[in-house]
Amino acid sequence: MKYYPAYLDLRERPCLVIGGGAVAERKALALLEAGAVVTIISPMLTSKLHELSDSGKITYLQKQYEDQDLSGAFLVIAATDSAEVNTLVASACRKKQVLVNVAVPPEVSSFIVPSVVERGDLLIAISTSGASPALSRKIRQDIEQRYGTEYEVLLEKLSAIRKRVLEEIPDKSRRRQVFQAIVDSDVIDLIRQGKAHAAELRMAEIAGLKHRVWK
């Protein structure tokens, strides 16, 4: 299976989770973190999902799944403990051209969720197209060691200086040179050493900009 890699903007998108167990909980939390509007359909929920429902963070429909529940959904997660029900959900989603991820059996999904390393705005996804989840996990662990929390700080500062460079350097070729020079520099080493202010000074020096406190 050859997958097309993509990152979805789920902010304020209606997303449906079928199931209320541990897998459904994990999927629902990930959707919420991405800003989705989450509805869960299940006869029962985990205690955490109950908390989310009681606080109004998710919508809970205490019932069995029906095909009409898919109406208006942008994305669906089928995470019940029944492979038969999950397969029925996947089939209905395909007919309605709705994106669907299935916990079991995963091969009936229209998309899969990769293993992820997240460092603030840095999001690195790893997938073996389902061939070896163990290898995906191993690669994720290697990447986690290579890219630590300092990259979250780096991206925050890169975002701030990018705004200034776009405002103050009109030449596009010069901008590209500046951005590349910054990421190739010792800025990340300074951040690793806890010298955030020195990193800012170094970035401003490379860009030829007067240093000021960045927000």
Secondary structure as UniProt FT lines:
FT   TURN            11..12
FT   STRAND          14..18
FT   HELIX           22..33
FT   TURN            34..35
FT   STRAND          37..41
FT   HELIX           47..54
FT   TURN            55..56
FT   STRAND          59..61
FT   HELIX           67..70
FT   TURN            71..72
FT   STRAND          75..78
FT   HELIX           83..96
FT   STRAND          99..102
FT   HELIX           106..108
FT   STRAND          115..119
FT   TURN            120..121
FT   STRAND          122..126
FT   TURN            129..130
FT   HELIX           133..146
FT   HELIX           150..168
FT   HELIX           172..183
FT   HELIX           187..192
FT   TURN            193..194
FT   HELIX           196..207
//
